[in-house]
Amino acid sequence: MVIATGYIEARSEPAADGTWAEADTVAWLSVLTIVAFVVIGALHGLVQHRRRAREQRRVRHADQQYLSTGPG
């Protein structure tokens, strides 16, 4: 984000009134970056939840098999 902002800043000139014309571009870049982090975080959470649920099912199944065989 900082690198992209620096790149945009270095290659743009201020407008005649002294404002920075690319401010909107940087604002949208910031919003898109935040949205990307939120989406990636949500996907990561979903994957971790599925992995944990699958591992719990596997252990539960192994426990049931062990208990159903009886002692030695």
Secondary structure, 3 states (H helix, E strand, C coil): CHHHHHHHHHCCCCCCCCCCCCHHHHHHHHHHHHHHHHHHHHHHHHHHHHHHHHHHHHHHHHHHHHHHHCCC
